[in-house]
Amino acid sequence: MGWRIPFRAALPLLLVALFNRLIGGLLKPRLSIDEPDPEDVHHTLWFSGAAKVVERLTPRQRGQLDPWLAAISRTGVTTTALDYLEAMVRRAALCERTATFQE
């Protein structure tokens, strides 16, 4: 194929893309804690990660990507470092609140 990304490195991202495609949001967790919907945090972190993986591909390889993965990677390119860091802080806060909630 001529891909420059080792298959093992791309496999987790491909599996997540497949899972999200198949499930389509049916299993969104419903938290009863005072936390806004973390979907934007998820999008910021995953989409920027997709952009990082896809940036190494040639234009021809990008043309062979699943349309959904191609779209999220294009969105992820627009993520700023500040957006990413804010998403990391919000994710850490959500993890802490969720752990406290489950105790």
N, C-alpha and C positions, 0 to 999 in steps of 0.2 A: 504494500500500500504506500510505502514511503512516508508514513507518519513519523514525525520527530518526537512526539510525546510517547513515552513508554506506556504500553497498554495498562500496566499495573497502576501507573499514576493517574490515568484518566478514568479507570474503572469506578472508583467511588462517585465521581461526579456523574458518570453515565447512569449508575444505579439510582442515584437520587433523582435524576431527570426522569427515568423510567417510572420510579415509584410515584413521583408527583403527577406524572401524566396518567397513570393508571388509577390512582386514588382520587385525584381531582379535588382535594380539599374535603373529602367526606369524613376524614378522621381528625378534623381540627379539634384540639383539646379545648374544653370549656372550663376556664378557671373561675372560681368563685372569690377570687381575691381582687382587691382594687388595683387592677392593672389594665391599662388600655391594650387593645389588640396588638400582639407582638408581630403581626404579619409584616409591617414595614421593617422591623429589625431583621426578620428572617430574609426578606427580599434584599436588603442592603448587604448582608453578609454573604448570602449564597450567590447573588447576581455578580457581586464584585469578584468572588472566587471563580465563577464561571468565566468571567472576562479574563482573569489572569491565566487560566488554563488555555482558553481559546486564542489568546494573543500569540501563542507560539505556532499556530497553524498557518499554513499557506492559504491564499485565497481559494485555491481549488479544494483543499480540505474543509475549509469553512462552508463551502457550497454543498458539502456532503453531510453536514450536521443536521440533526433533527431541527425543524423550524423553531420549536419552542426553545431549545438550548441556544440556538443562534440569537433569538430575540432577547433572552435574558442576559446573554453575554454582551450584547450591544447596550442594554440598559446599564449593566454593571460597569461599563467603561466610564460612565458619567459620575460614578461615585467618587466623592472627594475623600481625602484622608480624614478630614474632620467628620464627615458623615459616617465613615467606617468606625472611627473611634467612639463616636456617640452611640452607635449601634452596639458596640462591644460593652460600653458602660451600661446601657439599658438591658442588654442580655444578662450581664452579671447581676444586676439588681433584680431582674425577674427570677433568675436561678435562686438567689438568696431568699426572695419572698416565697417562691414555690416550695423550697426546702422547709422554711418555717411553717408554711401552710400545711404541709404534709405531716409534720410532727405531731 
